[in-house]
């Protein structure tokens, strides 16, 4: 991606199994993180060209959690999104 710029990033807090974040899906947590990154960067979802989101445990979360989180944060459906699954 020539000419690409990372304008902001955010992460979710580190939780513990069945802890305070247990009621949220990975996509819901990602939505909060992406919304925070957009706010920090001072941009809107329609100004985003690509979403890259990491999620360690994807089992049972549905397909393409990065897309789910991006759309939840107001990023248009036609913006490419990729979920990275790596510890």
PDB file with SEQRES, HELIX, SHEET and CRYST1 records, atoms N, CA, C and O in Angstrom:
SEQRES   1 A   87  UNK UNK UNK UNK UNK UNK UNK UNK UNK UNK UNK UNK UNK          
SEQRES   2 A   87  UNK UNK UNK UNK UNK UNK UNK UNK UNK UNK UNK UNK UNK          
SEQRES   3 A   87  UNK UNK UNK UNK UNK UNK UNK UNK UNK UNK UNK UNK UNK          
SEQRES   4 A   87  UNK UNK UNK UNK UNK UNK UNK UNK UNK UNK UNK UNK UNK          
SEQRES   5 A   87  UNK UNK UNK UNK UNK UNK UNK UNK UNK UNK UNK UNK UNK          
SEQRES   6 A   87  UNK UNK UNK UNK UNK UNK UNK UNK UNK UNK UNK UNK UNK          
SEQRES   7 A   87  UNK UNK UNK UNK UNK UNK UNK UNK UNK                          
HELIX    1 AA1 UNK A   26  UNK A   41  1                                  16    
HELIX    2 AA2 UNK A   45  UNK A   47  5                                   3    
HELIX    3 AA3 UNK A   65  UNK A   72  1                                   8    
SHEET    1 AA1 2 UNK A  50  UNK A  54  0                                        
SHEET    2 AA1 2 UNK A  80  UNK A  84  1                                        
CRYST1    1.000    1.000    1.000  90.00  90.00  90.00 P 1           1          
ATOM      1  N   UNK A   1       0.835  -1.179   0.000  1.00  0.00           N  
ATOM      2  CA  UNK A   1       0.000   0.000   0.000  1.00  0.00           C  
ATOM      3  C   UNK A   1       0.879   1.241   0.000  1.00  0.00           C  
ATOM      4  O   UNK A   1       1.097   1.837   1.055  1.00  0.00           O  
ATOM      5  N   UNK A   2       1.377   1.635  -1.133  1.00  0.00           N  
ATOM      6  CA  UNK A   2       2.198   2.842  -1.187  1.00  0.00           C  
ATOM      7  C   UNK A   2       1.407   4.069  -0.756  1.00  0.00           C  
ATOM      8  O   UNK A   2       0.228   4.213  -1.079  1.00  0.00           O  
ATOM      9  N   UNK A   3       2.065   4.931  -0.035  1.00  0.00           N  
ATOM     10  CA  UNK A   3       1.408   6.154   0.413  1.00  0.00           C  
ATOM     11  C   UNK A   3       0.496   5.959   1.609  1.00  0.00           C  
ATOM     12  O   UNK A   3      -0.246   6.872   1.971  1.00  0.00           O  
ATOM     13  N   UNK A   4       0.536   4.785   2.232  1.00  0.00           N  
ATOM     14  CA  UNK A   4      -0.321   4.524   3.388  1.00  0.00           C  
ATOM     15  C   UNK A   4       0.237   5.187   4.638  1.00  0.00           C  
ATOM     16  O   UNK A   4       1.451   5.323   4.798  1.00  0.00           O  
ATOM     17  N   UNK A   5      -0.652   5.592   5.506  1.00  0.00           N  
ATOM     18  CA  UNK A   5      -0.279   6.237   6.757  1.00  0.00           C  
ATOM     19  C   UNK A   5      -1.144   5.672   7.873  1.00  0.00           C  
ATOM     20  O   UNK A   5      -2.363   5.578   7.723  1.00  0.00           O  
ATOM     21  N   UNK A   6      -0.536   5.298   8.977  1.00  0.00           N  
ATOM     22  CA  UNK A   6      -1.294   4.902  10.163  1.00  0.00           C  
ATOM     23  C   UNK A   6      -1.549   6.170  10.954  1.00  0.00           C  
ATOM     24  O   UNK A   6      -0.610   6.817  11.416  1.00  0.00           O  
ATOM     25  N   UNK A   7      -2.817   6.528  11.113  1.00  0.00           N  
ATOM     26  CA  UNK A   7      -3.132   7.779  11.795  1.00  0.00           C  
ATOM     27  C   UNK A   7      -3.459   7.577  13.268  1.00  0.00           C  
ATOM     28  O   UNK A   7      -3.393   8.524  14.051  1.00  0.00           O  
ATOM     29  N   UNK A   8      -3.811   6.359  13.653  1.00  0.00           N  
ATOM     30  CA  UNK A   8      -4.141   6.120  15.050  1.00  0.00           C  
ATOM     31  C   UNK A   8      -4.259   4.626  15.295  1.00  0.00           C  
ATOM     32  O   UNK A   8      -4.367   3.833  14.360  1.00  0.00           O  
ATOM     33  N   UNK A   9      -4.236   4.263  16.544  1.00  0.00           N  
ATOM     34  CA  UNK A   9      -4.433   2.878  16.942  1.00  0.00           C  
ATOM     35  C   UNK A   9      -5.017   2.843  18.338  1.00  0.00           C  
ATOM     36  O   UNK A   9      -4.893   3.802  19.099  1.00  0.00           O  
ATOM     37  N   UNK A  10      -5.643   1.750  18.664  1.00  0.00           N  
ATOM     38  CA  UNK A  10      -6.203   1.571  20.005  1.00  0.00           C  
ATOM     39  C   UNK A  10      -6.294   0.079  20.268  1.00  0.00           C  
ATOM     40  O   UNK A  10      -6.317  -0.725  19.336  1.00  0.00           O  
ATOM     41  N   UNK A  11      -6.344  -0.277  21.504  1.00  0.00           N  
ATOM     42  CA  UNK A  11      -6.484  -1.684  21.865  1.00  0.00           C  
ATOM     43  C   UNK A  11      -7.509  -1.823  22.979  1.00  0.00           C  
ATOM     44  O   UNK A  11      -7.869  -0.854  23.648  1.00  0.00           O  
ATOM     45  N   UNK A  12      -7.960  -3.036  23.157  1.00  0.00           N  
ATOM     46  CA  UNK A  12      -8.883  -3.306  24.256  1.00  0.00           C  
ATOM     47  C   UNK A  12      -8.060  -3.600  25.504  1.00  0.00           C  
ATOM     48  O   UNK A  12      -6.882  -3.944  25.401  1.00  0.00           O  
ATOM     49  N   UNK A  13      -8.660  -3.470  26.674  1.00  0.00           N  
ATOM     50  CA  UNK A  13      -7.933  -3.826  27.893  1.00  0.00           C  
ATOM     51  C   UNK A  13      -7.690  -5.335  27.946  1.00  0.00           C  
ATOM     52  O   UNK A  13      -8.404  -6.108  27.308  1.00  0.00           O  
ATOM     53  N   UNK A  14      -6.702  -5.735  28.691  1.00  0.00           N  
ATOM     54  CA  UNK A  14      -6.433  -7.155  28.884  1.00  0.00           C  
ATOM     55  C   UNK A  14      -7.366  -7.652  29.980  1.00  0.00           C  
ATOM     56  O   UNK A  14      -7.376  -7.132  31.096  1.00  0.00           O  
ATOM     57  N   UNK A  15      -8.139  -8.659  29.639  1.00  0.00           N  
ATOM     58  CA  UNK A  15      -9.090  -9.207  30.609  1.00  0.00           C  
ATOM     59  C   UNK A  15      -8.644 -10.578  31.075  1.00  0.00           C  
ATOM     60  O   UNK A  15      -7.556 -11.049  30.744  1.00  0.00           O  
ATOM     61  N   UNK A  16      -9.512 -11.205  31.851  1.00  0.00           N  
ATOM     62  CA  UNK A  16      -9.235 -12.574  32.271  1.00  0.00           C  
ATOM     63  C   UNK A  16     -10.454 -13.424  31.948  1.00  0.00           C  
ATOM     64  O   UNK A  16     -11.552 -12.892  31.785  1.00  0.00           O  
ATOM     65  N   UNK A  17     -10.281 -14.712  31.854  1.00  0.00           N  
ATOM     66  CA  UNK A  17     -11.350 -15.626  31.479  1.00  0.00           C  
ATOM     67  C   UNK A  17     -12.558 -15.445  32.394  1.00  0.00           C  
ATOM     68  O   UNK A  17     -12.439 -15.519  33.617  1.00  0.00           O  
ATOM     69  N   UNK A  18     -13.716 -15.208  31.791  1.00  0.00           N  
ATOM     70  CA  UNK A  18     -14.981 -14.964  32.503  1.00  0.00           C  
ATOM     71  C   UNK A  18     -14.912 -13.744  33.415  1.00  0.00           C  
ATOM     72  O   UNK A  18     -15.623 -13.677  34.418  1.00  0.00           O  
ATOM     73  N   UNK A  19     -14.068 -12.790  33.074  1.00  0.00           N  
ATOM     74  CA  UNK A  19     -13.945 -11.559  33.850  1.00  0.00           C  
ATOM     75  C   UNK A  19     -14.964 -10.515  33.424  1.00  0.00           C  
ATOM     76  O   UNK A  19     -16.020 -10.849  32.884  1.00  0.00           O  
ATOM     77  N   UNK A  20     -14.647  -9.264  33.666  1.00  0.00           N  
ATOM     78  CA  UNK A  20     -15.558  -8.157  33.418  1.00  0.00           C  
ATOM     79  C   UNK A  20     -15.912  -7.922  31.960  1.00  0.00           C  
ATOM     80  O   UNK A  20     -16.903  -7.250  31.672  1.00  0.00           O  
ATOM     81  N   UNK A  21     -15.126  -8.457  31.032  1.00  0.00           N  
ATOM     82  CA  UNK A  21     -15.393  -8.260  29.603  1.00  0.00           C  
ATOM     83  C   UNK A  21     -16.057  -9.478  28.962  1.00  0.00           C  
ATOM     84  O   UNK A  21     -16.247  -9.509  27.746  1.00  0.00           O  
ATOM     85  N   UNK A  22     -16.410 -10.474  29.764  1.00  0.00           N  
ATOM     86  CA  UNK A  22     -16.936 -11.739  29.241  1.00  0.00           C  
ATOM     87  C   UNK A  22     -18.236 -11.581  28.463  1.00  0.00           C  
ATOM     88  O   UNK A  22     -18.540 -12.413  27.608  1.00  0.00           O  
ATOM     89  N   UNK A  23     -19.004 -10.544  28.735  1.00  0.00           N  
ATOM     90  CA  UNK A  23     -20.288 -10.363  28.057  1.00  0.00           C  
ATOM     91  C   UNK A  23     -20.162  -9.690  26.697  1.00  0.00           C  
ATOM     92  O   UNK A  23     -21.166  -9.520  26.006  1.00  0.00           O  
ATOM     93  N   UNK A  24     -18.962  -9.306  26.300  1.00  0.00           N  
ATOM     94  CA  UNK A  24     -18.736  -8.655  25.008  1.00  0.00           C  
ATOM     95  C   UNK A  24     -18.130  -9.644  24.020  1.00  0.00           C  
ATOM     96  O   UNK A  24     -17.282 -10.456  24.389  1.00  0.00           O  
ATOM     97  N   UNK A  25     -18.565  -9.574  22.767  1.00  0.00           N  
ATOM     98  CA  UNK A  25     -17.920 -10.367  21.723  1.00  0.00           C  
ATOM     99  C   UNK A  25     -16.631  -9.664  21.297  1.00  0.00           C  
ATOM    100  O   UNK A  25     -16.408  -8.499  21.626  1.00  0.00           O  
ATOM    101  N   UNK A  26     -15.800 -10.378  20.573  1.00  0.00           N  
ATOM    102  CA  UNK A  26     -14.585  -9.765  20.046  1.00  0.00           C  
ATOM    103  C   UNK A  26     -14.894  -8.595  19.129  1.00  0.00           C  
ATOM    104  O   UNK A  26     -14.194  -7.583  19.142  1.00  0.00           O  
ATOM    105  N   UNK A  27     -15.949  -8.738  18.329  1.00  0.00           N  
ATOM    106  CA  UNK A  27     -16.340  -7.654  17.418  1.00  0.00           C  
ATOM    107  C   UNK A  27     -16.812  -6.428  18.190  1.00  0.00           C  
ATOM    108  O   UNK A  27     -16.519  -5.299  17.797  1.00  0.00           O  
ATOM    109  N   UNK A  28     -17.540  -6.637  19.283  1.00  0.00           N  
ATOM    110  CA  UNK A  28     -17.998  -5.496  20.091  1.00  0.00           C  
ATOM    111  C   UNK A  28     -16.815  -4.775  20.736  1.00  0.00           C  
ATOM    112  O   UNK A  28     -16.774  -3.545  20.765  1.00  0.00           O  
ATOM    113  N   UNK A  29     -15.869  -5.530  21.244  1.00  0.00           N  
ATOM    114  CA  UNK A  29     -14.670  -4.909  21.820  1.00  0.00           C  
ATOM    115  C   UNK A  29     -13.885  -4.177  20.740  1.00  0.00           C  
ATOM    116  O   UNK A  29     -13.370  -3.083  20.969  1.00  0.00           O  
ATOM    117  N   UNK A  30     -13.798  -4.789  19.559  1.00  0.00           N  
ATOM    118  CA  UNK A  30     -13.120  -4.145  18.439  1.00  0.00           C  
ATOM    119  C   UNK A  30     -13.799  -2.858  18.015  1.00  0.00           C  
ATOM    120  O   UNK A  30     -13.131  -1.888  17.656  1.00  0.00           O  
ATOM    121  N   UNK A  31     -15.134  -2.845  18.054  1.00  0.00           N  
ATOM    122  CA  UNK A  31     -15.887  -1.630  17.718  1.00  0.00           C  
ATOM    123  C   UNK A  31     -15.497  -0.489  18.646  1.00  0.00           C  
ATOM    124  O   UNK A  31     -15.306   0.641  18.196  1.00  0.00           O  
ATOM    125  N   UNK A  32     -15.380  -0.777  19.935  1.00  0.00           N  
ATOM    126  CA  UNK A  32     -14.976   0.256  20.899  1.00  0.00           C  
ATOM    127  C   UNK A  32     -13.557   0.751  20.601  1.00  0.00           C  
ATOM    128  O   UNK A  32     -13.293   1.952  20.648  1.00  0.00           O  
ATOM    129  N   UNK A  33     -12.646  -0.178  20.294  1.00  0.00           N  
ATOM    130  CA  UNK A  33     -11.258   0.205  20.010  1.00  0.00           C  
ATOM    131  C   UNK A  33     -11.163   1.031  18.729  1.00  0.00           C  
ATOM    132  O   UNK A  33     -10.449   2.033  18.693  1.00  0.00           O  
ATOM    133  N   UNK A  34     -11.873   0.623  17.684  1.00  0.00           N  
ATOM    134  CA  UNK A  34     -11.835   1.371  16.423  1.00  0.00           C  
ATOM    135  C   UNK A  34     -12.463   2.744  16.599  1.00  0.00           C  
ATOM    136  O   UNK A  34     -11.946   3.730  16.073  1.00  0.00           O  
ATOM    137  N   UNK A  35     -13.565   2.823  17.327  1.00  0.00           N  
ATOM    138  CA  UNK A  35     -14.196   4.126  17.593  1.00  0.00           C  
ATOM    139  C   UNK A  35     -13.236   5.054  18.320  1.00  0.00           C  
ATOM    140  O   UNK A  35     -13.159   6.242  18.006  1.00  0.00           O  
ATOM    141  N   UNK A  36     -12.501   4.516  19.294  1.00  0.00           N  
ATOM    142  CA  UNK A  36     -11.522   5.325  20.027  1.00  0.00           C  
ATOM    143  C   UNK A  36     -10.391   5.780  19.110  1.00  0.00           C  
ATOM    144  O   UNK A  36      -9.938   6.920  19.205  1.00  0.00           O  
ATOM    145  N   UNK A  37      -9.933   4.898  18.223  1.00  0.00           N  
ATOM    146  CA  UNK A  37      -8.862   5.271  17.293  1.00  0.00           C  
ATOM    147  C   UNK A  37      -9.318   6.381  16.347  1.00  0.00           C  
ATOM    148  O   UNK A  37      -8.556   7.305  16.061  1.00  0.00           O  
ATOM    149  N   UNK A  38     -10.553   6.294  15.864  1.00  0.00           N  
ATOM    150  CA  UNK A  38     -11.095   7.343  14.993  1.00  0.00           C  
ATOM    151  C   UNK A  38     -11.168   8.676  15.731  1.00  0.00           C  
ATOM    152  O   UNK A  38     -10.810   9.723  15.190  1.00  0.00           O  
ATOM    153  N   UNK A  39     -11.638   8.619  16.975  1.00  0.00           N  
ATOM    154  CA  UNK A  39     -11.754   9.845  17.774  1.00  0.00           C  
ATOM    155  C   UNK A  39     -10.381  10.469  18.022  1.00  0.00           C  
ATOM    156  O   UNK A  39     -10.215  11.681  17.884  1.00  0.00           O  
ATOM    157  N   UNK A  40      -9.403   9.648  18.384  1.00  0.00           N  
ATOM    158  CA  UNK A  40      -8.046  10.152  18.635  1.00  0.00           C  
ATOM    159  C   UNK A  40      -7.435  10.788  17.392  1.00  0.00           C  
ATOM    160  O   UNK A  40      -6.721  11.787  17.477  1.00  0.00           O  
ATOM    161  N   UNK A  41      -7.728  10.191  16.233  1.00  0.00           N  
ATOM    162  CA  UNK A  41      -7.168  10.702  14.979  1.00  0.00           C  
ATOM    163  C   UNK A  41      -7.937  11.905  14.455  1.00  0.00           C  
ATOM    164  O   UNK A  41      -7.455  12.619  13.576  1.00  0.00           O  
ATOM    165  N   UNK A  42      -9.130  12.132  14.992  1.00  0.00           N  
ATOM    166  CA  UNK A  42      -9.944  13.252  14.535  1.00  0.00           C  
ATOM    167  C   UNK A  42     -10.499  13.053  13.134  1.00  0.00           C  
ATOM    168  O   UNK A  42     -10.661  14.011  12.378  1.00  0.00           O  
ATOM    169  N   UNK A  43     -10.793  11.786  12.788  1.00  0.00           N  
ATOM    170  CA  UNK A  43     -11.352  11.494  11.470  1.00  0.00           C  
ATOM    171  C   UNK A  43     -12.669  10.740  11.615  1.00  0.00           C  
ATOM    172  O   UNK A  43     -13.015  10.267  12.697  1.00  0.00           O  
ATOM    173  N   UNK A  44     -13.389  10.638  10.514  1.00  0.00           N  
ATOM    174  CA  UNK A  44     -14.644   9.889  10.497  1.00  0.00           C  
ATOM    175  C   UNK A  44     -14.431   8.570   9.766  1.00  0.00           C  
ATOM    176  O   UNK A  44     -13.431   8.383   9.073  1.00  0.00           O  
ATOM    177  N   UNK A  45     -15.378   7.668   9.929  1.00  0.00           N  
ATOM    178  CA  UNK A  45     -15.268   6.352   9.317  1.00  0.00           C  
ATOM    179  C   UNK A  45     -15.131   6.374   7.810  1.00  0.00           C  
ATOM    180  O   UNK A  45     -14.473   5.506   7.235  1.00  0.00           O  
ATOM    181  N   UNK A  46     -15.742   7.354   7.160  1.00  0.00           N  
ATOM    182  CA  UNK A  46     -15.664   7.402   5.696  1.00  0.00           C  
ATOM    183  C   UNK A  46     -14.303   7.890   5.193  1.00  0.00           C  
ATOM    184  O   UNK A  46     -14.070   7.922   3.984  1.00  0.00           O  
ATOM    185  N   UNK A  47     -13.416   8.265   6.093  1.00  0.00           N  
ATOM    186  CA  UNK A  47     -12.062   8.672   5.706  1.00  0.00           C  
ATOM    187  C   UNK A  47     -11.055   7.527   5.823  1.00  0.00           C  
ATOM    188  O   UNK A  47      -9.873   7.703   5.529  1.00  0.00           O  
ATOM    189  N   UNK A  48     -11.522   6.364   6.250  1.00  0.00           N  
ATOM    190  CA  UNK A  48     -10.653   5.201   6.436  1.00  0.00           C  
ATOM    191  C   UNK A  48     -10.575   4.413   5.132  1.00  0.00           C  
ATOM    192  O   UNK A  48     -11.594   4.164   4.488  1.00  0.00           O  
ATOM    193  N   UNK A  49      -9.358   4.023   4.749  1.00  0.00           N  
ATOM    194  CA  UNK A  49      -9.150   3.261   3.517  1.00  0.00           C  
ATOM    195  C   UNK A  49      -8.975   1.765   3.750  1.00  0.00           C  
ATOM    196  O   UNK A  49      -9.204   0.972   2.837  1.00  0.00           O  
ATOM    197  N   UNK A  50      -8.570   1.364   4.962  1.00  0.00           N  
ATOM    198  CA  UNK A  50      -8.304  -0.049   5.232  1.00  0.00           C  
ATOM    199  C   UNK A  50      -8.298  -0.279   6.745  1.00  0.00           C  
ATOM    200  O   UNK A  50      -7.830   0.574   7.500  1.00  0.00           O  
ATOM    201  N   UNK A  51      -8.813  -1.418   7.185  1.00  0.00           N  
ATOM    202  CA  UNK A  51      -8.831  -1.767   8.606  1.00  0.00           C  
ATOM    203  C   UNK A  51      -8.039  -3.056   8.803  1.00  0.00           C  
ATOM    204  O   UNK A  51      -8.266  -4.045   8.106  1.00  0.00           O  
ATOM    205  N   UNK A  52      -7.108  -3.038   9.755  1.00  0.00           N  
ATOM    206  CA  UNK A  52      -6.366  -4.230  10.156  1.00  0.00           C  
ATOM    207  C   UNK A  52      -6.582  -4.391  11.652  1.00  0.00           C  
ATOM    208  O   UNK A  52      -6.234  -3.505  12.433  1.00  0.00           O  
ATOM    209  N   UNK A  53      -7.157  -5.526  12.056  1.00  0.00           N  
ATOM    210  CA  UNK A  53      -7.474  -5.757  13.464  1.00  0.00           C  
ATOM    211  C   UNK A  53      -6.970  -7.137  13.863  1.00  0.00           C  
ATOM    212  O   UNK A  53      -7.116  -8.095  13.103  1.00  0.00           O  
ATOM    213  N   UNK A  54      -6.390  -7.244  15.027  1.00  0.00           N  
ATOM    214  CA  UNK A  54      -5.932  -8.528  15.528  1.00  0.00           C  
ATOM    215  C   UNK A  54      -6.924  -9.124  16.509  1.00  0.00           C  
ATOM    216  O   UNK A  54      -7.561  -8.410  17.283  1.00  0.00           O  
ATOM    217  N   UNK A  55      -7.044 -10.447  16.467  1.00  0.00           N  
ATOM    218  CA  UNK A  55      -7.875 -11.163  17.431  1.00  0.00           C  
ATOM    219  C   UNK A  55      -7.265 -12.541  17.621  1.00  0.00           C  
ATOM    220  O   UNK A  55      -7.159 -13.312  16.668  1.00  0.00           O  
ATOM    221  N   UNK A  56      -6.866 -12.853  18.834  1.00  0.00           N  
ATOM    222  CA  UNK A  56      -6.166 -14.105  19.089  1.00  0.00           C  
ATOM    223  C   UNK A  56      -7.109 -15.300  19.020  1.00  0.00           C  
ATOM    224  O   UNK A  56      -6.801 -16.278  18.339  1.00  0.00           O  
ATOM    225  N   UNK A  57      -8.229 -15.248  19.692  1.00  0.00           N  
ATOM    226  CA  UNK A  57      -9.164 -16.378  19.717  1.00  0.00           C  
ATOM    227  C   UNK A  57     -10.409 -16.033  18.908  1.00  0.00           C  
ATOM    228  O   UNK A  57     -11.307 -15.353  19.404  1.00  0.00           O  
ATOM    229  N   UNK A  58     -10.461 -16.501  17.668  1.00  0.00           N  
ATOM    230  CA  UNK A  58     -11.566 -16.164  16.787  1.00  0.00           C  
ATOM    231  C   UNK A  58     -12.700 -17.181  16.821  1.00  0.00           C  
ATOM    232  O   UNK A  58     -13.784 -16.895  16.312  1.00  0.00           O  
ATOM    233  N   UNK A  59     -12.490 -18.348  17.399  1.00  0.00           N  
ATOM    234  CA  UNK A  59     -13.501 -19.404  17.385  1.00  0.00           C  
ATOM    235  C   UNK A  59     -14.816 -18.916  17.983  1.00  0.00           C  
ATOM    236  O   UNK A  59     -14.841 -18.344  19.073  1.00  0.00           O  
ATOM    237  N   UNK A  60     -15.901 -19.147  17.261  1.00  0.00           N  
ATOM    238  CA  UNK A  60     -17.227 -18.790  17.740  1.00  0.00           C  
ATOM    239  C   UNK A  60     -17.582 -17.322  17.613  1.00  0.00           C  
ATOM    240  O   UNK A  60     -18.634 -16.906  18.098  1.00  0.00           O  
ATOM    241  N   UNK A  61     -16.740 -16.529  16.977  1.00  0.00           N  
ATOM    242  CA  UNK A  61     -16.974 -15.083  16.885  1.00  0.00           C  
ATOM    243  C   UNK A  61     -17.661 -14.668  15.590  1.00  0.00           C  
ATOM    244  O   UNK A  61     -17.960 -13.488  15.411  1.00  0.00           O  
ATOM    245  N   UNK A  62     -17.916 -15.602  14.689  1.00  0.00           N  
ATOM    246  CA  UNK A  62     -18.498 -15.250  13.400  1.00  0.00           C  
ATOM    247  C   UNK A  62     -17.396 -14.943  12.407  1.00  0.00           C  
ATOM    248  O   UNK A  62     -16.210 -15.017  12.729  1.00  0.00           O  
ATOM    249  N   UNK A  63     -17.802 -14.598  11.202  1.00  0.00           N  
ATOM    250  CA  UNK A  63     -16.829 -14.372  10.138  1.00  0.00           C  
ATOM    251  C   UNK A  63     -16.326 -12.935  10.119  1.00  0.00           C  
ATOM    252  O   UNK A  63     -17.079 -11.995  10.372  1.00  0.00           O  
ATOM    253  N   UNK A  64     -15.075 -12.787   9.824  1.00  0.00           N  
ATOM    254  CA  UNK A  64     -14.397 -11.504   9.620  1.00  0.00           C  
ATOM    255  C   UNK A  64     -14.733 -10.504  10.735  1.00  0.00           C  
ATOM    256  O   UNK A  64     -15.433  -9.519  10.503  1.00  0.00           O  
ATOM    257  N   UNK A  65     -14.239 -10.763  11.917  1.00  0.00           N  
ATOM    258  CA  UNK A  65     -14.534  -9.881  13.046  1.00  0.00           C  
ATOM    259  C   UNK A  65     -14.038  -8.459  12.817  1.00  0.00           C  
ATOM    260  O   UNK A  65     -14.614  -7.514  13.356  1.00  0.00           O  
ATOM    261  N   UNK A  66     -12.990  -8.291  12.033  1.00  0.00           N  
ATOM    262  CA  UNK A  66     -12.525  -6.931  11.720  1.00  0.00           C  
ATOM    263  C   UNK A  66     -13.602  -6.163  10.961  1.00  0.00           C  
ATOM    264  O   UNK A  66     -13.809  -4.977  11.216  1.00  0.00           O  
ATOM    265  N   UNK A  67     -14.285  -6.824  10.037  1.00  0.00           N  
ATOM    266  CA  UNK A  67     -15.368  -6.178   9.287  1.00  0.00           C  
ATOM    267  C   UNK A  67     -16.524  -5.828  10.224  1.00  0.00           C  
ATOM    268  O   UNK A  67     -17.063  -4.723  10.162  1.00  0.00           O  
ATOM    269  N   UNK A  68     -16.902  -6.768  11.090  1.00  0.00           N  
ATOM    270  CA  UNK A  68     -17.987  -6.516  12.039  1.00  0.00           C  
ATOM    271  C   UNK A  68     -17.666  -5.300  12.908  1.00  0.00           C  
ATOM    272  O   UNK A  68     -18.509  -4.424  13.099  1.00  0.00           O  
ATOM    273  N   UNK A  69     -16.450  -5.255  13.426  1.00  0.00           N  
ATOM    274  CA  UNK A  69     -16.038  -4.154  14.297  1.00  0.00           C  
ATOM    275  C   UNK A  69     -15.977  -2.840  13.539  1.00  0.00           C  
ATOM    276  O   UNK A  69     -16.400  -1.804  14.052  1.00  0.00           O  
ATOM    277  N   UNK A  70     -15.453  -2.875  12.321  1.00  0.00           N  
ATOM    278  CA  UNK A  70     -15.335  -1.656  11.516  1.00  0.00           C  
ATOM    279  C   UNK A  70     -16.708  -1.071  11.204  1.00  0.00           C  
ATOM    280  O   UNK A  70     -16.924   0.131  11.361  1.00  0.00           O  
ATOM    281  N   UNK A  71     -17.623  -1.909  10.767  1.00  0.00           N  
ATOM    282  CA  UNK A  71     -18.979  -1.437  10.454  1.00  0.00           C  
ATOM    283  C   UNK A  71     -19.647  -0.905  11.720  1.00  0.00           C  
ATOM    284  O   UNK A  71     -20.344   0.109  11.674  1.00  0.00           O  
ATOM    285  N   UNK A  72     -19.439  -1.579  12.841  1.00  0.00           N  
ATOM    286  CA  UNK A  72     -19.991  -1.107  14.109  1.00  0.00           C  
ATOM    287  C   UNK A  72     -19.461   0.256  14.513  1.00  0.00           C  
ATOM    288  O   UNK A  72     -20.136   1.004  15.221  1.00  0.00           O  
ATOM    289  N   UNK A  73     -18.246   0.583  14.063  1.00  0.00           N  
ATOM    290  CA  UNK A  73     -17.626   1.876  14.390  1.00  0.00           C  
ATOM    291  C   UNK A  73     -17.934   2.946  13.343  1.00  0.00           C  
ATOM    292  O   UNK A  73     -17.425   4.063  13.426  1.00  0.00           O  
ATOM    293  N   UNK A  74     -18.768   2.603  12.356  1.00  0.00           N  
ATOM    294  CA  UNK A  74     -19.171   3.602  11.366  1.00  0.00           C  
ATOM    295  C   UNK A  74     -18.314   3.657  10.116  1.00  0.00           C  
ATOM    296  O   UNK A  74     -18.386   4.621   9.354  1.00  0.00           O  
ATOM    297  N   UNK A  75     -17.511   2.640   9.899  1.00  0.00           N  
ATOM    298  CA  UNK A  75     -16.698   2.574   8.683  1.00  0.00           C  
ATOM    299  C   UNK A  75     -17.537   1.888   7.608  1.00  0.00           C  
ATOM    300  O   UNK A  75     -18.146   0.852   7.873  1.00  0.00           O  
ATOM    301  N   UNK A  76     -17.578   2.448   6.402  1.00  0.00           N  
ATOM    302  CA  UNK A  76     -18.422   1.877   5.347  1.00  0.00           C  
ATOM    303  C   UNK A  76     -18.073   0.423   5.018  1.00  0.00           C  
ATOM    304  O   UNK A  76     -16.929  -0.006   5.165  1.00  0.00           O  
ATOM    305  N   UNK A  77     -19.081  -0.319   4.573  1.00  0.00           N  
ATOM    306  CA  UNK A  77     -18.934  -1.736   4.254  1.00  0.00           C  
ATOM    307  C   UNK A  77     -17.939  -1.989   3.112  1.00  0.00           C  
ATOM    308  O   UNK A  77     -17.366  -3.076   3.033  1.00  0.00           O  
ATOM    309  N   UNK A  78     -17.728  -1.019   2.241  1.00  0.00           N  
ATOM    310  CA  UNK A  78     -16.827  -1.240   1.104  1.00  0.00           C  
ATOM    311  C   UNK A  78     -15.349  -1.020   1.443  1.00  0.00           C  
ATOM    312  O   UNK A  78     -14.492  -1.181   0.573  1.00  0.00           O  
ATOM    313  N   UNK A  79     -15.041  -0.660   2.674  1.00  0.00           N  
ATOM    314  CA  UNK A  79     -13.644  -0.497   3.103  1.00  0.00           C  
ATOM    315  C   UNK A  79     -13.085  -1.884   3.444  1.00  0.00           C  
ATOM    316  O   UNK A  79     -13.679  -2.597   4.253  1.00  0.00           O  
ATOM    317  N   UNK A  80     -11.954  -2.280   2.845  1.00  0.00           N  
ATOM    318  CA  UNK A  80     -11.369  -3.589   3.139  1.00  0.00           C  
ATOM    319  C   UNK A  80     -11.006  -3.720   4.617  1.00  0.00           C  
ATOM    320  O   UNK A  80     -10.537  -2.769   5.243  1.00  0.00           O  
ATOM    321  N   UNK A  81     -11.232  -4.920   5.162  1.00  0.00           N  
ATOM    322  CA  UNK A  81     -10.894  -5.196   6.562  1.00  0.00           C  
ATOM    323  C   UNK A  81     -10.259  -6.578   6.636  1.00  0.00           C  
ATOM    324  O   UNK A  81     -10.701  -7.512   5.968  1.00  0.00           O  
ATOM    325  N   UNK A  82      -9.232  -6.696   7.446  1.00  0.00           N  
ATOM    326  CA  UNK A  82      -8.549  -7.975   7.615  1.00  0.00           C  
ATOM    327  C   UNK A  82      -8.368  -8.237   9.104  1.00  0.00           C  
ATOM    328  O   UNK A  82      -8.016  -7.340   9.870  1.00  0.00           O  
ATOM    329  N   UNK A  83      -8.616  -9.493   9.500  1.00  0.00           N  
ATOM    330  CA  UNK A  83      -8.410  -9.908  10.882  1.00  0.00           C  
ATOM    331  C   UNK A  83      -7.136 -10.737  10.939  1.00  0.00           C  
ATOM    332  O   UNK A  83      -6.991 -11.716  10.207  1.00  0.00           O  
ATOM    333  N   UNK A  84      -6.221 -10.346  11.803  1.00  0.00           N  
ATOM    334  CA  UNK A  84      -4.970 -11.081  11.978  1.00  0.00           C  
ATOM    335  C   UNK A  84      -5.105 -11.948  13.221  1.00  0.00           C  
ATOM    336  O   UNK A  84      -5.459 -11.462  14.295  1.00  0.00           O  
ATOM    337  N   UNK A  85      -4.822 -13.232  13.064  1.00  0.00           N  
ATOM    338  CA  UNK A  85      -4.923 -14.182  14.162  1.00  0.00           C  
ATOM    339  C   UNK A  85      -3.515 -14.665  14.480  1.00  0.00           C  
ATOM    340  O   UNK A  85      -3.028 -15.622  13.877  1.00  0.00           O  
ATOM    341  N   UNK A  86      -2.868 -14.003  15.425  1.00  0.00           N  
ATOM    342  CA  UNK A  86      -1.500 -14.359  15.769  1.00  0.00           C  
ATOM    343  C   UNK A  86      -1.228 -13.996  17.223  1.00  0.00           C  
ATOM    344  O   UNK A  86      -1.576 -12.907  17.679  1.00  0.00           O  
ATOM    345  N   UNK A  87      -0.610 -14.912  17.936  1.00  0.00           N  
ATOM    346  CA  UNK A  87      -0.265 -14.660  19.327  1.00  0.00           C  
ATOM    347  C   UNK A  87       1.077 -13.976  19.379  1.00  0.00           C  
ATOM    348  O   UNK A  87       1.570 -13.666  20.464  1.00  0.00           O  
TER     349      UNK A  87                                                      
END                                                                             
